[in-house]
Amino acid sequence: MSRDIDVLVLGGAGVDTIVHVPELPLPYADSYMIRPGIETRAGQTGDFVALGLHELGLRTHHLDLLGDDPEGDLVRALHRERGIPLTEVPQRAGTKRAVNLVGPDGRRLSLYDDSRSHEGDRLPEKTVRDLAAASRHAHVSITHPCAFALQALRESGVTLSTDLHNWDGENPYHEPFAYAADVVFVSTTALSDPERTMRRIVERGRAEAVVAMAGAEGAYLLADGELTHVPPVPPRTPVVDSNGAGDSFAAGFLFGRLTGEPVRRCALYGAIAGAYACTVPATRADAIGRDELLARVDELEEKTVRH
């Protein structure tokens, strides 16, 4: 069967309202004067992964639930303007949305509107199977409807990846995603023992690679039984916001994987893409392109040889 899609991204479509705050945590006060202001733009985890993959030249298709509302219109416009195919399923409760508080150092606190989901929300199985049959790989967001798509995806024969975000290693909600995926991304933020959690994912699931992202400390890669540190890549311009850095890391890593690169080079691609994302203001949706990523790889490797 023809595989016309390189990566099918499931879930994670939504809208963020960006609020720049003077510090995090934000001390209580009756009011604050905010500058540069408050802005709403399309772009949550699935949108950012899809954008990152698309900018790297991979044929990408996004599938998720969207509401018939202004927020849904923003998501649809983002995909239309960037040329990313989008299959939308009606969302009765409305499009997912969040408020991101962004500190002066680029750190972020996200407040998710949990009312924008419904226990019965599902991605239609036939749609999932049809799109998966046309795809080489599927990246699955950890939203509720996507949990019910995991079996159909596995039966379709595509490889899977997922991002567990700030999983604590214990919450059972994340486990079906962690143990079904061939590539697992997770943040170290809430992990008391990242290596133990990473090895448990491999032992209990089917993951060939687990990446624990550690922000400014870089990342940790578990592959072929060996745990290695992935050094952070210095961005070319100042860090302004960490929003979307993990999604960009995932996109860079998957680009390497789907173009046949060794796993450690995939991690380097991820580190470069994640660093680039930290230089993009939260009010914009942007990602590194293939030419710039590969040029940065050459530059770093040349610098390594010189030293």
KOLPA-370302 format. One line per 2 residues: number of its first residue (from 0); their letters; for each residue x, y, z of N, C-alpha, C. Coordinates in steps of 0.2 Angstrom, whole numbers, plus 5000, padded with zeros to 4 digits. Layout:
N
NUM) a) X:Y:Z:X:Y:Z:X:Y:Z | ...
END
This chain:
307
0) ms) 5004:4994:5000:5000:5000:5000:5004:5006:5000 | 5002:5011:4996:5006:5017:4996:5006:5021:5002
2) rd) 5012:5023:5004:5012:5027:5011:5014:5035:5008 | 5008:5038:5008:5009:5045:5005:5010:5050:5011
4) id) 5010:5048:5017:5011:5053:5023:5017:5050:5026 | 5022:5054:5028:5027:5052:5032:5026:5052:5039
6) vl) 5022:5057:5042:5020:5057:5049:5013:5059:5049 | 5009:5055:5053:5002:5056:5055:5003:5059:5062
8) vl) 5001:5065:5063:5000:5067:5070:4993:5067:5073 | 4992:5064:5078:4986:5063:5081:4985:5067:5088
10) gg) 4980:5071:5088:4979:5075:5094:4983:5081:5095 | 4982:5085:5100:4986:5091:5102:4985:5097:5098
12) ag) 4979:5098:5095:4977:5104:5092:4973:5109:5096 | 4975:5115:5096:4972:5120:5101:4975:5127:5100
14) vd) 4973:5131:5105:4974:5138:5105:4977:5140:5112 | 4982:5144:5112:4985:5146:5118:4985:5154:5119
16) ti) 4983:5156:5125:4984:5163:5126:4990:5165:5130 | 4994:5169:5127:5001:5170:5130:5001:5176:5134
18) vh) 5003:5176:5141:5003:5181:5145:5010:5182:5148 | 5014:5187:5147:5020:5188:5149:5020:5191:5156
20) vp) 5023:5188:5161:5023:5190:5168:5030:5192:5170 | 5030:5196:5175:5037:5199:5178:5041:5193:5181
22) el) 5038:5188:5184:5042:5183:5187:5037:5177:5188 | 5040:5171:5188:5037:5164:5190:5041:5161:5196
24) pl) 5037:5159:5201:5030:5160:5202:5028:5167:5202 | 5021:5168:5201:5019:5175:5201:5016:5177:5208
26) py) 5019:5181:5211:5016:5183:5218:5009:5186:5217 | 5005:5185:5223:4998:5187:5222:4998:5195:5222
28) ad) 4994:5197:5218:4993:5205:5218:4986:5206:5215 | 4983:5211:5217:4976:5213:5214:4977:5214:5206
30) sy) 4982:5216:5204:4983:5217:5197:4990:5218:5194 | 4991:5217:5188:4998:5218:5185:4997:5221:5179
32) mi) 5002:5226:5177:5002:5229:5170:5007:5224:5166 | 5004:5222:5161:5008:5217:5157:5010:5220:5150
34) rp) 5017:5219:5149:5020:5221:5143:5025:5215:5141 | 5025:5213:5135:5022:5216:5129:5015:5215:5127
36) gi) 5011:5212:5132:5004:5211:5131:5002:5204:5131 | 4995:5203:5129:4992:5197:5130:4990:5195:5123
38) et) 4992:5189:5120:4990:5187:5113:4987:5180:5113 | 4983:5179:5109:4980:5172:5108:4982:5170:5101
40) ra) 4985:5164:5100:4987:5161:5094:4986:5153:5094 | 4985:5151:5088:4985:5144:5087:4991:5140:5089
42) gq) 4991:5134:5091:4997:5131:5092:4998:5127:5099 | 4996:5121:5100:4997:5117:5105:5002:5111:5103
44) tg) 5003:5106:5107:5008:5101:5106:5008:5098:5099 | 5002:5096:5097:5001:5092:5091:5002:5097:5085
46) df) 5000:5103:5086:5001:5108:5081:5008:5110:5080 | 5012:5110:5085:5019:5112:5085:5023:5106:5082
48) va) 5022:5100:5084:5025:5094:5081:5024:5094:5073 | 5017:5095:5072:5016:5095:5064:5019:5100:5061
50) lg) 5020:5106:5063:5023:5112:5060:5031:5110:5060 | 5034:5107:5065:5041:5106:5065:5043:5101:5060
52) lh) 5038:5095:5059:5040:5090:5054:5039:5093:5047 | 5034:5097:5046:5032:5100:5040:5038:5105:5037
54) el) 5041:5109:5042:5046:5113:5040:5052:5109:5039 | 5053:5103:5041:5059:5099:5040:5058:5095:5033
56) gl) 5053:5096:5030:5051:5093:5023:5048:5086:5023 | 5045:5084:5029:5042:5078:5029:5034:5079:5028
58) rt) 5031:5074:5024:5024:5075:5022:5020:5073:5029 | 5017:5078:5031:5014:5078:5038:5006:5079:5037
60) hh) 5002:5075:5041:4995:5076:5041:4993:5076:5049 | 4989:5080:5050:4986:5081:5057:4979:5079:5058
62) ld) 4977:5075:5063:4971:5073:5064:4969:5075:5071 | 4963:5078:5072:4961:5079:5079:4954:5082:5079
64) ll) 4951:5083:5085:4945:5086:5086:4945:5093:5087 | 4941:5097:5083:4940:5104:5084:4933:5107:5084
66) gd) 4932:5112:5088:4926:5115:5089:4924:5120:5083 | 4918:5121:5082:4915:5126:5077:4915:5133:5081
68) dp) 4921:5135:5082:4922:5141:5086:4928:5145:5084 | 4928:5152:5086:4934:5156:5084:4941:5153:5085
70) eg) 4941:5149:5090:4948:5146:5092:4949:5140:5087 | 4944:5136:5085:4945:5132:5079:4947:5135:5073
72) dl) 4944:5141:5072:4946:5144:5065:4953:5146:5065 | 4956:5148:5071:4963:5150:5072:4967:5143:5070
74) vr) 4966:5138:5072:4969:5131:5071:4969:5130:5064 | 4963:5130:5061:4962:5129:5054:4966:5134:5049
76) al) 4966:5140:5051:4970:5145:5048:4977:5143:5048 | 4980:5141:5054:4987:5140:5054:4989:5134:5050
78) hr) 4985:5129:5049:4987:5123:5045:4986:5125:5038 | 4981:5129:5036:4980:5131:5029:4985:5136:5027
80) er) 4987:5140:5031:4993:5145:5029:5000:5142:5028 | 5001:5136:5032:5007:5133:5032:5007:5127:5027
82) gi) 5001:5125:5025:5001:5120:5020:5001:5113:5023 | 4999:5112:5029:4999:5106:5033:4992:5103:5032
84) pl) 4991:5097:5029:4984:5094:5029:4981:5093:5036 | 4975:5094:5037:4971:5094:5043:4965:5090:5042
86) te) 4964:5084:5046:4957:5081:5046:4954:5082:5053 | 4949:5086:5053:4946:5088:5059:4939:5084:5060
88) vp) 4938:5082:5067:4932:5079:5069:4929:5084:5074 | 4922:5084:5073:4919:5089:5077:4919:5088:5085
90) qr) 4921:5094:5088:4922:5093:5095:4916:5097:5099 | 4912:5094:5102:4906:5097:5105:4907:5102:5110
92) ag) 4912:5101:5114:4914:5105:5119:4918:5111:5117 | 4920:5111:5111:4924:5117:5109:4931:5115:5108
94) tk) 4935:5119:5105:4942:5118:5103:4946:5119:5110 | 4951:5115:5111:4955:5115:5117:4959:5122:5117
96) ra) 4960:5124:5123:4963:5130:5124:4967:5130:5131 | 4972:5135:5131:4976:5135:5137:4978:5143:5138
98) vn) 4980:5144:5144:4984:5151:5145:4991:5149:5147 | 4996:5152:5144:5003:5151:5146:5006:5157:5149
100) lv) 5008:5157:5155:5011:5162:5158:5019:5161:5157 | 5022:5166:5154:5029:5166:5152:5033:5171:5156
102) gp) 5038:5169:5159:5042:5173:5163:5048:5176:5159 | 5051:5181:5162:5057:5185:5158:5062:5180:5156
104) dg) 5063:5174:5159:5069:5170:5157:5066:5165:5152 | 5060:5165:5150:5057:5161:5145:5054:5155:5148
106) rr) 5054:5154:5154:5050:5148:5157:5043:5149:5157 | 5039:5143:5157:5032:5144:5155:5028:5140:5161
108) ls) 5022:5142:5162:5017:5139:5166:5011:5139:5162 | 5008:5133:5161:5003:5132:5157:4996:5130:5161
110) ly) 4991:5133:5159:4985:5132:5163:4980:5129:5157 | 4978:5123:5158:4974:5120:5152:4966:5120:5155
112) dd) 4962:5122:5150:4955:5122:5151:4952:5115:5150 | 4951:5111:5156:4949:5104:5156:4942:5104:5154
114) sr) 4938:5109:5153:4931:5108:5151:4930:5107:5144 | 4936:5108:5140:4935:5107:5133:4936:5100:5130
116) sh) 4934:5095:5135:4934:5088:5133:4928:5085:5136 | 4927:5079:5133:4921:5075:5135:4923:5068:5135
118) eg) 4920:5065:5140:4922:5058:5141:4921:5053:5135 | 4916:5055:5131:4914:5051:5125:4918:5053:5119
120) dr) 4923:5058:5119:4926:5060:5113:4930:5054:5110 | 4930:5053:5104:4934:5048:5100:4936:5051:5093
122) lp) 4942:5048:5091:4943:5049:5084:4940:5043:5080 | 4936:5044:5075:4933:5039:5072:4938:5033:5070
124) ek) 4937:5027:5071:4942:5022:5070:4943:5021:5063 | 4938:5021:5058:4939:5021:5051:4944:5026:5049
126) tv) 4943:5032:5051:4947:5038:5049:4954:5037:5051 | 4955:5034:5058:4962:5033:5060:4965:5027:5056
128) rd) 4962:5022:5054:4964:5016:5051:4966:5018:5044 | 4962:5022:5040:4963:5024:5034:4969:5029:5033
130) la) 4970:5034:5038:4976:5038:5038:4982:5034:5040 | 4981:5030:5045:4987:5026:5047:4990:5022:5041
132) aa) 4985:5019:5037:4987:5014:5032:4991:5018:5026 | 4990:5025:5026:4994:5029:5021:5000:5032:5024
134) sr) 5002:5030:5030:5007:5034:5034:5013:5029:5035 | 5019:5032:5036:5025:5028:5038:5025:5028:5045
136) ha) 5023:5033:5049:5024:5034:5056:5018:5038:5059 | 5017:5037:5065:5012:5041:5069:5014:5044:5075
138) hv) 5013:5050:5076:5015:5053:5083:5009:5055:5086 | 5008:5052:5093:5002:5052:5096:5002:5057:5102
140) si) 4998:5062:5103:4998:5066:5108:4994:5062:5114 | 4995:5064:5120:4992:5060:5126:4986:5063:5128
142) th) 4982:5065:5123:4975:5067:5124:4970:5061:5125 | 4965:5062:5129:4960:5057:5130:4958:5053:5124
144) pc) 4956:5056:5118:4953:5052:5113:4959:5048:5109 | 4965:5050:5110:4970:5047:5106:4972:5040:5110
146) af) 4970:5039:5116:4971:5033:5120:4967:5027:5116 | 4962:5029:5114:4957:5024:5111:4959:5022:5103
148) al) 4964:5026:5101:4966:5025:5094:4973:5021:5094 | 4976:5019:5100:4982:5016:5100:4982:5009:5097
150) qa) 4977:5005:5098:4976:4998:5095:4976:4998:5088 | 4971:5003:5085:4971:5003:5078:4977:5005:5075
152) lr) 4981:5010:5078:4987:5012:5075:4992:5006:5075 | 4993:5002:5080:4997:4997:5080:4995:4991:5075
154) es) 4989:4990:5074:4987:4985:5070:4988:4987:5062 | 4989:4994:5061:4990:4996:5054:4997:4995:5052
156) gv) 5002:4994:5057:5009:4993:5055:5013:4999:5055 | 5010:5005:5057:5015:5010:5057:5019:5010:5064
158) tl) 5025:5013:5064:5028:5014:5070:5025:5020:5073 | 5026:5020:5080:5023:5025:5084:5028:5029:5088
160) st) 5027:5035:5090:5030:5039:5095:5025:5043:5099 | 5027:5045:5105:5023:5049:5109:5027:5053:5114
162) dl) 5024:5059:5116:5028:5063:5121:5023:5063:5128 | 5026:5060:5133:5023:5060:5139:5023:5066:5143
164) hn) 5027:5071:5141:5027:5078:5144:5030:5077:5151 | 5027:5080:5156:5029:5080:5163:5026:5074:5167
166) wd) 5027:5068:5164:5024:5062:5168:5029:5061:5174 | 5026:5059:5180:5029:5058:5186:5032:5050:5186
168) ge) 5031:5047:5181:5033:5040:5181:5028:5035:5184 | 5023:5038:5187:5018:5034:5191:5011:5034:5189
170) np) 5009:5040:5186:5002:5041:5184:5000:5035:5179 | 4995:5031:5180:4993:5026:5176:4990:5028:5169
172) yh) 4988:5034:5169:4985:5037:5163:4990:5037:5157 | 4996:5038:5158:5002:5039:5153:5004:5032:5151
174) ep) 5003:5027:5154:5006:5020:5153:5004:5017:5146 | 4998:5017:5144:4996:5015:5138:5000:5018:5132
176) fa) 5001:5024:5132:5005:5028:5127:5012:5026:5128 | 5015:5026:5134:5022:5024:5135:5024:5017:5132
178) ya) 5019:5012:5133:5021:5005:5132:5019:5003:5125 | 5015:5008:5121:5014:5006:5114:5018:5009:5109
180) ad) 5022:5014:5111:5026:5018:5106:5033:5015:5105 | 5036:5016:5099:5043:5014:5097:5048:5019:5100
182) vv) 5046:5025:5100:5050:5031:5102:5046:5035:5107 | 5049:5036:5113:5045:5039:5119:5049:5045:5121
184) fv) 5046:5051:5121:5049:5057:5124:5046:5058:5130 | 5050:5061:5135:5047:5063:5142:5051:5068:5145
186) st) 5048:5073:5149:5052:5078:5152:5055:5075:5159 | 5061:5077:5161:5063:5075:5167:5060:5079:5173
188) ta) 5056:5084:5172:5053:5089:5177:5051:5086:5183 | 5046:5080:5182:5043:5077:5188:5046:5070:5189
190) ls) 5051:5068:5186:5054:5062:5187:5059:5062:5193 | 5058:5058:5198:5063:5058:5203:5069:5054:5201
192) dp) 5068:5049:5197:5074:5045:5194:5073:5043:5187 | 5075:5048:5183:5074:5047:5176:5076:5041:5173
194) er) 5082:5038:5174:5084:5032:5171:5080:5026:5173 | 5078:5026:5179:5073:5020:5181:5067:5020:5177
196) tm) 5064:5026:5176:5058:5027:5172:5059:5025:5165 | 5065:5027:5162:5066:5026:5155:5067:5018:5154
198) rr) 5071:5015:5159:5072:5008:5158:5065:5004:5159 | 5061:5006:5163:5055:5003:5164:5050:5003:5158
200) iv) 5051:5009:5154:5047:5010:5148:5049:5005:5143 | 5056:5004:5143:5059:4999:5138:5057:4992:5140
202) er) 5057:4990:5146:5056:4983:5149:5049:4981:5148 | 5044:4986:5149:5037:4984:5149:5034:4986:5142
204) gr) 5037:4990:5138:5034:4991:5132:5038:4989:5126 | 5038:4993:5120:5041:4991:5114:5046:4996:5112
206) ae) 5047:5001:5116:5052:5007:5114:5059:5005:5112 | 5061:5007:5106:5068:5006:5104:5072:5012:5107
208) av) 5069:5018:5108:5073:5023:5110:5068:5027:5115 | 5071:5029:5121:5067:5034:5125:5072:5040:5127
210) va) 5069:5046:5126:5072:5052:5127:5069:5056:5133 | 5073:5057:5138:5071:5062:5143:5074:5069:5142
212) ma) 5070:5073:5141:5072:5080:5140:5073:5084:5146 | 5079:5087:5147:5080:5091:5153:5082:5098:5153
214) ga) 5079:5101:5148:5079:5108:5147:5086:5111:5146 | 5089:5115:5149:5095:5118:5148:5101:5113:5150
216) eg) 5099:5108:5153:5104:5102:5154:5105:5098:5148 | 5101:5099:5143:5101:5094:5137:5096:5089:5138
218) ay) 5098:5082:5136:5093:5077:5137:5097:5071:5138 | 5093:5065:5139:5096:5059:5140:5093:5054:5136
220) ll) 5097:5050:5132:5095:5045:5127:5096:5038:5130 | 5091:5034:5130:5092:5027:5131:5090:5023:5125
222) ad) 5095:5020:5122:5094:5016:5116:5099:5010:5116 | 5097:5004:5114:5102:4998:5114:5104:4997:5121
224) ge) 5100:4998:5126:5102:4997:5133:5107:5002:5136 | 5109:5007:5132:5114:5011:5134:5111:5018:5135
226) lt) 5113:5021:5141:5110:5028:5143:5116:5033:5141 | 5114:5038:5137:5119:5043:5136:5117:5050:5137
228) hv) 5121:5055:5138:5119:5062:5139:5119:5065:5132 | 5114:5069:5130:5114:5073:5124:5115:5080:5127
230) pp) 5121:5083:5125:5122:5090:5127:5118:5095:5124 | 5116:5100:5128:5112:5106:5125:5116:5109:5119
232) vp) 5112:5111:5115:5115:5115:5109:5114:5123:5110 | 5119:5127:5110:5118:5134:5111:5114:5137:5106
234) pr) 5109:5140:5107:5105:5144:5102:5109:5149:5099 | 5108:5151:5092:5111:5156:5089:5109:5163:5091
236) tp) 5103:5164:5094:5101:5170:5096:5098:5169:5103 | 5097:5175:5107:5095:5174:5114:5088:5170:5115
238) vv) 5088:5166:5121:5082:5162:5123:5077:5167:5125 | 5071:5167:5122:5065:5171:5124:5059:5167:5127
240) ds) 5059:5161:5125:5053:5157:5127:5054:5149:5126 | 5052:5145:5131:5053:5138:5130:5047:5134:5128
242) ng) 5042:5138:5126:5036:5135:5123:5037:5132:5117 | 5035:5125:5116:5036:5122:5110:5043:5118:5109
244) ag) 5048:5119:5114:5054:5117:5113:5054:5109:5113 | 5050:5106:5118:5050:5099:5118:5047:5096:5111
246) ds) 5042:5099:5109:5038:5097:5102:5043:5098:5097 | 5047:5103:5097:5052:5104:5091:5058:5099:5092
248) fa) 5060:5097:5098:5065:5092:5099:5062:5085:5096 | 5056:5084:5098:5053:5077:5095:5053:5077:5087
250) ag) 5051:5083:5084:5051:5084:5077:5058:5083:5074 | 5063:5086:5077:5069:5085:5074:5072:5078:5075
252) fl) 5070:5075:5081:5072:5068:5082:5069:5063:5076 | 5062:5064:5075:5059:5060:5071:5061:5061:5064
254) fg) 5063:5067:5062:5066:5069:5055:5072:5064:5054 | 5076:5064:5059:5082:5060:5059:5081:5052:5058
256) rl) 5076:5050:5062:5074:5043:5062:5071:5041:5055 | 5067:5045:5052:5063:5044:5046:5068:5045:5040
258) tg) 5073:5048:5041:5078:5049:5035:5084:5044:5036 | 5083:5039:5041:5088:5034:5041:5095:5035:5045
260) ep) 5094:5041:5050:5100:5042:5053:5101:5038:5060 | 5107:5037:5062:5108:5033:5068:5105:5037:5074
262) vr) 5103:5033:5079:5099:5036:5085:5103:5042:5088 | 5109:5042:5089:5112:5048:5092:5112:5054:5088
264) rc) 5113:5053:5081:5112:5059:5077:5105:5062:5077 | 5100:5057:5078:5093:5059:5078:5092:5064:5085
266) al) 5096:5062:5090:5095:5066:5096:5099:5073:5095 | 5104:5073:5091:5107:5079:5090:5102:5084:5086
268) yg) 5099:5081:5081:5094:5085:5077:5089:5088:5082 | 5087:5083:5086:5082:5086:5091:5084:5091:5095
270) ai) 5090:5091:5098:5093:5096:5102:5094:5103:5098 | 5095:5102:5092:5096:5109:5088:5089:5112:5087
272) ag) 5084:5107:5085:5077:5110:5084:5074:5113:5090 | 5076:5110:5096:5073:5112:5102:5076:5119:5104
274) ay) 5083:5119:5103:5086:5126:5104:5083:5131:5100 | 5082:5130:5094:5079:5135:5089:5073:5137:5092
276) ac) 5068:5133:5094:5062:5134:5097:5062:5139:5103 | 5067:5139:5107:5068:5143:5112:5069:5150:5110
278) tv) 5071:5152:5104:5073:5158:5102:5066:5162:5098 | 5061:5158:5098:5055:5160:5095:5050:5163:5100
280) pa) 5048:5169:5100:5043:5172:5105:5037:5167:5105 | 5034:5167:5111:5028:5163:5112:5022:5165:5108
282) tr) 5022:5171:5106:5016:5173:5102:5017:5171:5094 | 5022:5168:5092:5023:5165:5086:5023:5158:5085
284) ad) 5021:5155:5080:5022:5148:5079:5027:5147:5073 | 5033:5145:5075:5038:5144:5070:5042:5138:5072
286) ai) 5046:5136:5067:5050:5130:5068:5056:5130:5063 | 5062:5127:5065:5068:5127:5061:5066:5123:5054
288) gr) 5070:5125:5049:5069:5122:5042:5075:5117:5041 | 5074:5113:5036:5079:5107:5035:5085:5110:5033
290) de) 5086:5115:5029:5093:5118:5027:5096:5121:5033 | 5093:5125:5037:5096:5128:5043:5098:5122:5048
292) ll) 5094:5117:5049:5096:5112:5054:5102:5108:5052 | 5102:5106:5045:5108:5103:5043:5114:5107:5043
294) ar) 5113:5114:5041:5119:5118:5042:5122:5119:5049 | 5117:5119:5054:5119:5119:5061:5123:5113:5063
296) vd) 5121:5107:5060:5124:5101:5061:5131:5101:5059 | 5132:5103:5053:5139:5104:5050:5143:5108:5054
298) el) 5140:5114:5056:5144:5119:5060:5147:5116:5066 | 5142:5112:5070:5144:5109:5076:5149:5104:5075
300) ee) 5148:5100:5070:5153:5094:5069:5160:5097:5067 | 5160:5102:5063:5166:5105:5061:5170:5108:5067
302) kt) 5166:5111:5072:5169:5114:5078:5172:5108:5082 | 5168:5102:5082:5171:5096:5086:5177:5094:5084
304) vr) 5178:5093:5077:5184:5091:5074:5190:5096:5075 | 5189:5102:5075:5194:5107:5076:5197:5106:5083
306) h) 5192:5104:5088:5194:5104:5095:5196:5097:5097
END
